[in-house]
Amino acid sequence: MRNLSVMQFGGVLGMLLASQGWAGGISVYEAGQESAGLANAGAAVLSSDPSVLMNNPAGLVDVLGTQANLNGSLLLGDIGFNRGAGNQFDGNEGGNILNALPGSSLFVSHQLNERATIGFGMYGTFGLTVKYDDDWAGRYFSQQATILGVSLQPTLAYRVTDNLSFGFGPRLMYAYYRTQAAVNNNVLGSSGLADGQLEYKDSDAGLGINLGLLYQLGERTRLGLAYTSKVKLEFEDRPSFDDISNPLLDTALRGINLEQLSIDMQVPQTVLASISYELSSQWRLLGSVGWQDWSEFGDIGVEVESTLGGTSLSVNRKYKDTWHVSIGAQYQASPQLRWSMGVGYDSSMVDDRDRTADNPTDAAWRFASGINYRLREDLDLHMTYTLVWLGDMSIRQSKASSGNTLAGSYDNSALHILGGGATWRF
């Protein structure tokens, strides 16, 4: 007797085009803004334009007058599965699973007086489409998964004293989720049948808050501390099944309550601490340390297994909290030109033995650089590039009922993120 895994929804695949991202402990901090060229170093202390409100709302007090910041980004992935020893599924290797993904962000700010500044940000919170070839070896785990989102954040920053500032902003997050997988009809004694198809999709909105403190420690040193609360999202939809040609399987699916399936997502709370030091009139050194509560994300996902013994639902992602550290520098080459560079590291939210096909991720190194050019007194232009290096990631994912295993690796995996934009001062 052979077992069936009908579907797997899983894990957040997210990639933030802004402050949070690919669920897997890889946070994509790049929203196209100038600070993207620092690999997140000093993100909670930099306040050169209104985009600081998404990293530390308190930084908005240093953005003078009225300003607008418009950014664009393009993420290019190079992640592909390679079959390994012990693989028990037929099919091809799936191709490059992460194609070009564009993103954009908009931030505006207005200084009310010497103490208070207001602002608004609209930026991508999630944005990832993972797509394998339909007939790849892991098609019964996942063929395609998409999660896209946007955050809307009004912000108020207030200078409490000459050295201490505070900021906060409620964050409305809207997200769309879709997953697709093949259904194996050749179970429960049947053979020679073509695959069926499963699709699940829904959208939802949730509310959180961003808080921040900014402290001037002497003439050369600034400290920043920022917190983002978790945001709860709940997707509810009736799974769609097509081409279920096995009558016993069709009966088993009808026998369980799949009129509405709920998937709860907890976008994790985060803490970020940053420091900057003015080494000279031209050089500024920056650093950041961060924590992200991905362990609360661990119950995301549904796996439905059908055998002659019945049908069951189970899930266990075994995600864990992650840490981030980064260092960087800015060089003011001339009154018009500023150069940024940074190196960062994010720990993995999943152990090698728990990696899954719908969220192939690992610890990541990021190497970033960018330039900002003052074209006019009221207009700055910037461009950034980030390499996110994931390296080699092994996978051994098994079906809960049958024990059949997808085995292999994702070798030399990397993300390339291009960004650019402009800041206007009115």
Residue pairs with C-beta under 8 A, 6 or more apart in sequence:
1 188
1 189
1 307
1 308
2 186
2 187
2 188
2 402
3 187
3 305
3 306
3 307
3 399
3 401
3 402
3 403
3 404
4 183
4 184
4 187
4 188
4 249
4 305
4 306
4 307
4 401
4 402
5 140
5 141
5 184
5 303
5 304
5 305
5 399
5 400
5 401
5 402
6 140
6 181
6 183
6 184
6 198
6 249
6 253
6 304
6 305
6 306
7 179
7 181
7 183
7 198
7 200
7 239
7 302
7 303
7 304
8 140
8 141
8 142
8 181
8 301
8 302
8 303
8 356
8 358
9 179
9 200
9 261
9 263
9 301
9 302
9 303
10 142
10 145
10 179
10 300
10 301
10 302
10 303
10 315
10 317
10 356
10 358
10 359
11 23
11 24
11 297
11 300
11 301
11 317
11 319
11 356
11 358
11 359
12 23
12 126
12 147
12 265
12 267
12 297
12 300
12 359
13 22
13 23
13 24
13 128
13 130
13 145
13 146
13 147
13 358
13 359
14 20
14 21
14 22
14 23
14 125
14 126
14 127
14 128
14 147
14 149
15 21
15 22
15 26
15 28
15 75
15 101
15 126
15 127
15 128
16 22
16 27
16 28
16 29
16 31
16 124
16 125
16 126
16 127
17 28
17 30
17 31
17 32
17 73
17 75
17 101
17 103
17 104
17 105
17 123
17 124
17 125
17 126
17 127
18 28
18 29
18 30
18 31
18 54
18 103
18 105
18 123
18 124
18 125
18 151
19 27
19 29
19 31
19 54
19 55
19 123
19 125
19 228
19 270
20 27
20 28
20 125
20 126
20 228
20 267
20 268
20 270
20 292
21 27
21 28
21 29
21 126
21 127
21 128
22 28
22 128
22 361
23 294
23 297
23 319
23 349
23 359
23 361
24 348
24 349
24 350
24 359
24 360
24 361
24 362
25 292
25 294
25 322
25 346
25 347
25 348
25 349
25 350
25 361
25 363
25 364
26 346
26 361
26 364
26 388
26 390
27 40
27 290
27 292
27 322
27 324
27 346
28 75
28 388
28 415
28 417
29 36
29 39
29 40
29 43
29 55
30 36
30 73
30 368
30 384
30 386
30 417
30 419
31 51
31 54
31 71
31 73
31 103
31 105
31 123
31 124
31 419
32 71
32 72
32 73
32 103
32 104
32 105
32 384
32 419
32 420
32 421
33 49
33 51
33 69
33 71
33 105
33 107
33 382
33 384
33 419
33 421
34 48
34 49
34 51
34 338
34 340
34 370
34 372
34 380
34 382
34 384
34 421
34 423
35 42
35 43
35 46
35 48
35 51
35 52
35 55
35 340
36 73
36 368
36 370
36 384
36 386
36 417
36 419
37 340
37 341
37 342
37 368
37 369
37 370
37 371
37 382
37 384
37 385
37 386
37 419
38 46
38 286
38 326
38 328
38 330
38 340
38 341
38 342
38 368
38 370
39 326
39 328
39 342
39 343
39 344
39 366
39 367
39 368
39 386
40 288
40 290
40 324
40 326
40 342
40 344
40 366
41 274
41 286
41 287
41 288
41 326
41 327
41 328
41 342
41 343
41 344
42 224
42 274
42 275
42 276
42 286
42 287
42 288
42 328
43 55
43 56
43 224
43 226
43 272
43 274
43 288
44 55
44 56
44 59
44 212
44 214
44 224
44 225
44 226
44 272
44 273
44 274
44 288
45 56
45 59
45 214
45 222
45 223
45 224
45 274
45 275
45 276
45 286
46 52
46 55
46 59
46 274
46 276
46 286
47 56
47 59
47 60
47 61
47 62
47 63
47 214
48 63
48 372
48 423
49 63
49 67
49 69
49 107
49 380
49 423
50 60
50 63
50 67
50 68
50 69
50 107
50 108
50 109
50 119
50 121
50 423
51 69
51 71
51 105
51 107
51 121
51 123
52 59
52 60
52 62
52 63
53 59
53 60
53 107
53 109
53 119
53 121
53 153
53 155
53 157
53 167
53 169
53 210
54 105
54 107
54 121
54 123
54 151
54 153
54 210
55 212
55 226
55 272
56 167
56 212
56 213
56 214
56 224
56 225
56 226
56 272
56 274
57 119
57 155
57 156
57 157
57 167
57 168
57 169
57 210
57 211
57 212
57 226
58 157
58 165
58 166
58 167
58 212
58 213
58 214
58 224
58 226
59 157
59 165
59 167
59 212
59 214
59 224
60 109
60 117
60 118
60 119
60 155
60 157
60 167
61 115
61 116
61 117
61 157
61 158
61 159
61 165
61 167
61 214
62 165
62 214
63 109
63 111
63 117
63 119
64 111
64 425
65 110
65 111
65 425
65 426
66 108
66 109
66 110
66 111
66 425
66 426
67 108
67 109
67 423
67 424
67 425
67 426
68 106
68 107
68 108
68 423
68 424
68 426
69 105
69 106
69 107
69 108
69 421
69 422
69 423
69 424
70 104
70 105
70 106
70 421
70 422
71 104
71 105
71 106
71 419
71 420
71 421
72 102
72 103
72 104
72 419
72 420
72 421
73 102
73 103
73 104
73 105
73 417
73 418
73 419
73 420
74 100
74 101
74 102
74 103
74 417
74 418
74 419
75 98
75 100
75 101
75 102
75 103
75 127
75 415
75 416
75 417
76 99
76 100
76 101
76 415
76 416
76 417
76 418
77 96
77 97
77 98
77 99
77 101
77 414
77 415
77 416
78 96
78 98
78 412
78 413
78 414
78 415
78 416
79 96
79 97
79 98
79 360
79 390
79 410
79 413
79 414
79 415
80 93
80 94
80 95
80 96
80 97
80 410
80 411
80 413
81 93
81 94
81 97
81 132
81 136
81 137
81 138
81 357
81 360
81 395
81 408
81 409
81 410
82 93
82 408
82 409
82 410
82 411
83 93
83 137
83 407
83 408
84 394
84 407
84 408
84 409
85 407
86 396
86 405
86 407
87 137
87 405
87 406
87 407
87 408
88 404
88 405
88 406
88 407
89 137
89 138
89 140
89 404
89 405
89 406
90 137
91 135
91 136
91 137
91 138
91 139
92 133
92 135
92 136
92 137
93 136
93 137
93 408
94 132
94 133
94 136
94 137
94 138
95 132
95 133
95 136
97 130
97 131
97 132
97 360
98 128
98 129
98 130
98 131
98 415
99 129
99 131
101 127
101 128
101 129
103 124
103 127
104 124
105 121
105 122
105 123
105 124
105 421
106 121
106 122
106 123
107 119
107 120
107 121
107 122
107 123
108 119
108 120
108 121
109 117
109 118
109 119
109 120
110 117
110 118
110 119
111 117
112 118
114 159
115 158
115 159
116 156
116 157
116 158
116 159
117 156
117 157
118 154
118 155
118 156
118 157
119 154
119 155
119 157
119 169
120 152
120 153
120 154
120 155
121 151
121 152
121 153
121 155
121 169
122 150
122 151
122 152
122 153
123 150
123 151
123 153
124 148
124 149
124 150
124 151
125 149
125 150
125 151
125 173
125 175
125 267
126 147
126 148
126 149
126 175
127 147
127 148
127 149
128 145
128 146
128 147
128 148
129 144
129 145
129 146
129 148
130 142
130 144
130 145
130 146
130 358
130 359
131 143
131 144
132 138
132 139
132 142
132 143
132 144
132 357
134 143
134 182
135 182
135 195
136 143
137 406
137 408
138 357
138 397
138 406
139 181
139 182
139 195
140 181
140 182
140 183
140 184
140 399
141 181
141 356
141 357
141 358
141 397
141 406
142 179
142 180
142 181
142 357
142 358
143 180
143 181
143 182
144 178
144 179
144 180
145 178
145 179
145 180
145 358
146 176
146 177
146 178
146 179
147 175
147 176
147 177
147 178
148 175
148 176
149 173
149 174
149 175
149 176
150 173
150 174
151 171
151 172
151 173
151 174
152 171
152 172
152 174
153 169
153 170
153 171
153 172
153 210
154 169
154 170
155 167
155 168
155 169
155 210
156 167
156 168
156 169
157 165
157 166
157 167
158 165
158 166
158 167
159 165
160 166
162 216
163 215
163 216
163 217
164 213
164 214
164 215
164 216
165 213
165 214
165 215
166 212
166 213
166 214
167 210
167 211
167 212
167 213
167 214
168 209
168 210
168 211
168 212
169 209
169 210
170 207
170 208
170 209
171 207
171 208
171 209
171 210
171 228
171 231
172 205
172 206
172 207
173 205
173 206
173 207
173 208
173 231
173 233
173 267
174 203
174 204
174 205
175 203
175 204
175 205
175 206
175 233
175 265
176 201
176 202
176 203
177 200
177 201
177 202
177 203
177 204
177 235
177 263
177 265
178 199
178 200
178 201
179 199
179 200
179 201
179 358
180 197
180 198
180 199
180 200
181 197
181 198
182 195
182 196
182 197
182 198
183 195
183 196
183 197
183 198
183 241
183 243
183 244
183 249
184 195
184 196
185 193
185 194
185 195
185 196
185 243
185 244
185 245
185 246
185 249
186 192
186 193
186 246
187 246
187 248
187 249
187 306
187 307
188 246
188 248
188 249
188 252
188 306
188 307
188 308
189 248
190 246
190 248
190 249
193 245
193 246
194 243
194 245
195 243
196 241
196 242
196 243
196 244
196 245
197 241
197 242
197 243
198 239
198 240
198 241
198 242
199 239
199 240
199 242
200 237
200 239
200 240
200 261
200 263
201 237
202 235
202 236
202 237
202 263
203 235
204 233
204 234
204 235
204 236
205 233
206 231
206 232
206 233
206 267
207 231
208 228
208 229
208 230
208 231
208 267
209 228
209 229
210 226
210 227
210 228
210 229
211 226
211 227
211 228
212 224
212 225
212 226
212 227
213 224
213 225
213 226
214 222
214 223
214 224
215 222
215 223
215 224
216 222
217 223
219 278
220 277
220 278
220 279
221 275
221 276
221 277
221 278
222 275
222 276
223 273
223 274
223 275
224 272
224 273
224 274
224 275
225 271
225 272
225 273
225 274
226 270
226 271
226 272
226 273
226 274
227 269
227 270
227 271
227 272
228 269
228 270
229 269
230 266
230 267
230 268
230 269
230 293
230 296
231 266
231 267
232 264
232 265
232 266
232 267
233 264
233 265
233 266
233 267
234 262
234 263
234 264
234 265
235 262
235 263
235 265
236 260
236 261
236 262
236 263
237 260
237 261
238 258
238 259
238 260
238 261
239 258
239 261
241 253
244 250
244 253
249 306
252 306
252 310
252 311
253 306
253 311
255 311
256 304
256 311
256 313
258 304
261 302
263 300
263 301
263 302
264 299
264 300
265 297
265 300
266 296
266 297
266 300
268 292
268 293
268 294
268 296
268 297
269 292
269 293
269 296
270 290
270 291
270 292
270 293
271 290
271 291
272 288
272 289
272 290
272 324
273 288
273 289
273 290
274 286
274 287
274 288
274 289
275 286
275 287
275 288
276 284
276 285
276 286
277 284
277 285
277 286
278 284
279 285
281 332
282 331
282 332
282 333
283 329
283 330
283 331
283 332
284 329
284 330
284 332
285 327
285 328
285 329
286 327
286 328
286 329
286 330
286 342
287 325
287 326
287 327
287 328
288 324
288 325
288 326
288 344
289 323
289 324
289 325
290 323
290 324
290 325
291 321
291 322
291 323
291 324
292 321
292 322
292 323
292 324
292 349
293 321
294 319
294 320
294 321
294 322
294 349
295 319
295 320
295 321
297 317
297 319
297 349
298 316
298 317
298 318
298 319
298 320
299 315
299 316
299 317
300 315
300 317
300 319
301 315
301 317
302 313
302 315
303 313
303 314
303 315
303 400
304 311
304 312
304 313
305 311
305 312
305 314
305 399
305 400
305 401
305 402
306 401
307 401
312 400
312 401
314 400
317 350
317 354
317 356
318 350
318 351
318 354
319 349
319 350
320 349
320 350
320 351
321 349
322 346
322 347
322 348
322 349
323 346
323 347
324 344
324 345
324 346
324 347
325 344
325 345
326 342
326 343
326 344
326 345
326 366
327 342
327 343
327 344
328 340
328 341
328 342
328 343
328 368
329 340
329 341
329 342
330 338
330 339
330 340
330 341
331 338
331 339
331 340
331 341
332 338
333 339
335 374
336 373
336 374
336 375
337 371
337 372
337 373
337 374
338 371
338 372
338 373
339 369
339 370
339 371
340 368
340 369
340 370
340 371
340 372
340 384
341 368
341 369
341 370
342 366
342 367
342 368
342 369
343 365
343 366
343 367
343 368
344 365
344 366
344 368
345 363
345 364
345 365
345 366
346 363
346 364
346 366
347 363
348 361
348 362
348 363
348 364
349 361
350 356
350 359
350 361
350 362
352 362
352 393
352 394
353 396
355 361
355 362
355 393
355 394
355 395
355 397
356 395
356 397
357 395
357 397
357 406
360 393
360 395
360 410
360 413
361 390
361 393
362 390
362 391
362 393
362 413
363 390
364 388
364 389
364 390
365 388
365 389
366 386
366 387
366 388
366 389
367 386
367 387
367 389
368 384
368 385
368 386
368 387
369 384
369 385
370 382
370 383
370 384
370 385
370 419
371 382
371 383
372 380
372 381
372 382
373 380
373 381
373 382
374 380
375 381
377 425
378 424
378 425
378 426
379 422
379 423
379 424
379 425
380 422
380 423
381 420
381 421
381 422
382 419
382 420
382 421
382 422
382 423
383 418
383 419
383 420
384 417
384 418
384 419
384 420
385 416
385 417
385 418
385 419
386 415
386 416
386 417
386 419
387 414
387 415
387 416
387 417
388 414
388 415
388 416
388 417
389 413
389 414
390 410
390 413
390 414
390 415
391 412
391 413
392 409
392 410
392 411
392 412
392 413
393 409
393 410
393 413
394 408
394 409
395 406
395 407
395 408
395 409
395 410
396 405
396 406
396 407
397 405
397 406
398 404
398 405
398 406
399 405
